[in-house]
Amino acid sequence: MKFETLRKKYPKFIYRSFSYKISKNNLEIFFDFELCPGIFFKPKIKIKNADVKKIKRAGESALNNFAFSLGLIEMISYWKAACPPEIEIKAGSLNTGQIKWWKGLIREGMGQFFYENKINFKKPGFLKIKSTGPKWQGAGNLKLKNEYLVPIGGGKDSAVTLERLKKKGKKVHCFSLNPTIAAQNIIKIGKCKKPIIAERKMDKKLLELNRKGFLNGHTPFSALLAFLCSLTAAVSGIKYIALSNERSSNEGNVRYLGKIINHQYSKSSDFEKKFRRYSKKYLAKDIEYFSYLRPFWEIQIARLFSNIPKYFPVFLSCNEAYKTDSGRKKPTKKWCGKCPKCLFVFLCLYPFVCEKELIKIFGKNLFKDRRLLPIMQELAGERKFKPFECVGTKKESLIGLYLSWKKEKDKKKPPFLLNYFEKKILPKYKNLERESKKIFN
């Protein structure tokens, strides 16, 4: 369906209410949204293995505020189905500064969605947010321990964070949302005892709407993770939330309506700073949210990861592995070997890991696959723009390709992609040797 048609038919989105219950060591939170008129959504989130005593110690007011705030980020996934011009918040109250913050997050975090759906988010009157609900108070003194909550997603980055914190003797608690097999295995190999697991259940109505042609696309998932981790830390008595977002996520993908669109916005330094300020002011002043890997580029993290081979057989960060096409197919749960993410991770690891090990991980040498040439060109800035994936910067891709080429250049017949790199791309960049030394010194 067309964007303007949907906005006229569904002119308002209402965040009606939230509720929660504590059973055993689980905290279950329920949300009630309406796409007006008449389409209701009731998603829920459960935090498992949390200490009931610590949950209750947070206090009813703090729990209400955390649950309400979690609903605000959750609602974006449902609002996007029709992008109504008005959002009414009945579940709680937002002041002028908070409304401005949420509008900013929607504008920045939904950039890819707007681009892919050809939506003019700069149009006057595009979005109005008003709140008419009760005022909830942020948490006071939570009596938190100097321990670390580390979100585990199944990729190489969180494994690096986990190992480095453990090596420094920090008390680490693993956290995972809807953990994949890869995430479960990383938690197991990392010897995380009593991991904290969360389950997020989307309302199936949203998938039905997607199949009928309602709007669909990328949402700022890491922003949802930020709010969920903050709640988890509060009810678990943990002071530090150590993300694994890297420096590379600050680079955008493409310019649209005069603005740089960044697929990884909610992993960026900009979001991290803004969320920290918001959290300190409105959620819990004692919780420290930061990315442990922020100083590093993706390719530097790849080298760090190459030194912990125990994770090689289990890590998996290919997004195609988990796609279901709105419930129409089963996820493959393995590296597809065809997407930008696969090729980027491969070219970052290739300089530091032997070919035999990489073939065990990916099933083949991706540099030999001619069909991946257009993707390599996009990663290297030679074609279109950087893919909408969690990949590194153009410079990193060039350095990764250069170091991979150096590793193979003495072979009589280098793999196709590296041969193409040598003939067509390398001559344009005379300083890759210097840049590669600079990034690893």
HELIX and SHEET records of a PDB file:
HELIX    1   1 PHE A    3  LYS A    9  1                                   7    
HELIX    2   2 VAL A   52  ARG A   57  1                                   6    
HELIX    3   3 GLU A   60  TRP A   79  1                                  20    
HELIX    4   4 THR A   96  GLY A  109  1                                  14    
HELIX    5   5 GLY A  111  GLU A  116  1                                   6    
HELIX    6   6 LYS A  156  LYS A  167  1                                  12    
HELIX    7   7 ILE A  181  ILE A  189  1                                   9    
HELIX    8   8 LYS A  204  ARG A  211  1                                   8    
HELIX    9   9 PHE A  221  SER A  236  1                                  16    
HELIX   10  10 ARG A  247  ASN A  250  5                                   4    
HELIX   11  11 TYR A  265  LYS A  267  5                                   3    
HELIX   12  12 SER A  269  TYR A  282  1                                  14    
HELIX   13  13 GLU A  298  SER A  306  1                                   9    
HELIX   14  14 PRO A  309  TYR A  311  5                                   3    
HELIX   15  15 ASN A  319  TYR A  322  5                                   4    
HELIX   16  16 PRO A  340  LEU A  349  1                                  10    
HELIX   17  17 GLU A  355  PHE A  362  1                                   8    
HELIX   18  18 LEU A  366  LYS A  368  5                                   3    
HELIX   19  19 ARG A  370  LEU A  372  5                                   3    
HELIX   20  20 LEU A  373  LEU A  379  1                                   7    
HELIX   21  21 LYS A  394  GLU A  408  1                                  15    
HELIX   22  22 PHE A  416  TYR A  420  1                                   5    
HELIX   23  23 PHE A  421  ILE A  425  3                                   5    
HELIX   24  24 LEU A  426  LYS A  428  5                                   3    
HELIX   25  25 LEU A  432  ILE A  439  1                                   8    
SHEET    1   A 5 ILE A  39  PHE A  41  0                                        
SHEET    2   A 5 ASN A  26  CYS A  36 -1                                        
SHEET    3   A 5 LYS A  12  SER A  23 -1                                        
SHEET    4   A 5 GLU A  86  ILE A  89  1                                        
SHEET    5   A 5 LYS A 128  SER A 131  1                                        
SHEET    1   B 8 ILE A  39  PHE A  41  0                                        
SHEET    2   B 8 ASN A  26  CYS A  36 -1                                        
SHEET    3   B 8 LYS A  44  ILE A  47 -1                                        
SHEET    4   B 8 ILE A 196  LYS A 201 -1                                        
SHEET    5   B 8 VAL A 172  LEU A 177  1                                        
SHEET    6   B 8 LYS A 145  PRO A 151  1                                        
SHEET    7   B 8 ILE A 238  LEU A 243  1                                        
SHEET    8   B 8 GLU A 288  SER A 291  1                                        
SHEET    1   C 2 VAL A 254  TYR A 256  0                                        
SHEET    2   C 2 LYS A 259  ILE A 261 -1                                        
END                                                                             
